Amino acid sequence: MRFNFRKAVFILTIFVVLAGIHLYINTQNISLKYEVTDLKTKLSELKSKNRLLGSQVAKKENLPEIEQIAKKKLNMVYPENINYVAATKEATP
């Protein structure tokens, strides 16, 4: 009878240890799933922000808009057309 009791306690102890290990692994798995979900959300937000910044850069690189800003806000104008005549020195006979 004593042998069966020890065997039962040993099996129960093994069962409790395995259940504890199983519980720990499941807890870690759930924690990692939450972390993955959080990181996916942050990645999505960063991609969205990156697209927004890319569109802002494209808008700033728009040459007609840059020209309009230069004319209206900075009062810039195109330079006047200046015609140059090339004069050469001719040899006198």
C-alpha positions as semicolon CSV with decimal commas, in nm:
position;residue;x (nm);y (nm);z (nm)
1;M;0,000;0,000;0,000
2;R;0,283;0,240;0,085
3;F;0,436;0,185;-0,259
4;N;0,114;0,277;-0,433
5;F;0,079;0,592;-0,218
6;R;0,432;0,707;-0,306
7;K;0,370;0,629;-0,670
8;A;0,045;0,827;-0,661
9;V;0,215;1,126;-0,493
10;F;0,497;1,112;-0,746
11;I;0,253;1,100;-1,038
12;L;0,050;1,382;-0,886
13;T;0,365;1,592;-0,838
14;I;0,469;1,529;-1,200
15;F;0,118;1,622;-1,312
16;V;0,122;1,947;-1,111
17;V;0,468;2,039;-1,245
18;L;0,363;1,967;-1,604
19;A;0,042;2,166;-1,554
20;G;0,247;2,456;-1,418
21;I;0,484;2,440;-1,716
22;H;0,187;2,427;-1,952
23;L;0,027;2,726;-1,781
24;Y;0,353;2,923;-1,798
25;I;0,398;2,848;-2,170
26;N;0,040;2,947;-2,248
27;T;0,078;3,269;-2,050
28;Q;0,397;3,354;-2,241
29;N;0,224;3,269;-2,569
30;I;-0,067;3,501;-2,493
31;S;0,173;3,775;-2,385
32;L;0,368;3,742;-2,710
33;K;0,047;3,752;-2,914
34;Y;-0,049;4,080;-2,746
35;E;0,298;4,217;-2,814
36;V;0,280;4,111;-3,180
37;T;-0,061;4,275;-3,215
38;D;0,071;4,594;-3,055
39;L;0,375;4,597;-3,285
40;K;0,154;4,540;-3,591
41;T;-0,060;4,836;-3,486
42;K;0,249;5,054;-3,443
43;L;0,382;4,939;-3,781
44;S;0,052;5,028;-3,944
45;E;0,060;5,373;-3,782
46;L;0,419;5,429;-3,895
47;K;0,336;5,323;-4,253
48;S;0,043;5,563;-4,254
49;K;0,261;5,845;-4,121
50;N;0,528;5,759;-4,379
51;R;0,273;5,786;-4,662
52;L;0,153;6,121;-4,524
53;L;0,510;6,252;-4,505
54;G;0,579;6,122;-4,856
55;S;0,280;6,313;-4,991
56;Q;0,395;6,627;-4,809
57;V;0,742;6,592;-4,964
58;A;0,587;6,544;-5,309
59;K;0,378;6,857;-5,256
60;K;0,686;7,057;-5,154
61;E;0,873;6,935;-5,462
62;N;0,594;7,049;-5,695
63;L;0,770;7,303;-5,921
64;P;0,461;7,503;-6,028
65;E;0,370;7,550;-5,663
66;I;0,725;7,654;-5,577
67;E;0,712;7,908;-5,860
68;Q;0,378;8,042;-5,734
69;I;0,512;8,078;-5,379
70;A;0,824;8,253;-5,510
71;K;0,615;8,502;-5,708
72;K;0,345;8,573;-5,448
73;K;0,515;8,546;-5,110
74;L;0,872;8,636;-5,198
75;N;0,789;8,888;-5,475
76;M;1,034;8,723;-5,710
77;V;1,017;8,782;-6,084
78;Y;1,186;8,634;-6,385
79;P;1,491;8,827;-6,501
80;E;1,449;9,055;-6,799
81;N;1,570;8,938;-7,134
82;I;1,900;9,100;-7,209
83;N;2,044;9,079;-7,555
84;Y;2,419;9,081;-7,584
85;V;2,613;9,178;-7,892
86;A;2,952;9,030;-7,930
87;A;3,199;9,288;-8,054
88;T;3,533;9,185;-8,194
89;K;3,829;9,398;-8,266
90;E;3,900;9,412;-8,639
91;A;4,247;9,443;-8,767
92;T;4,314;9,783;-8,932
93;P;4,489;9,775;-9,274
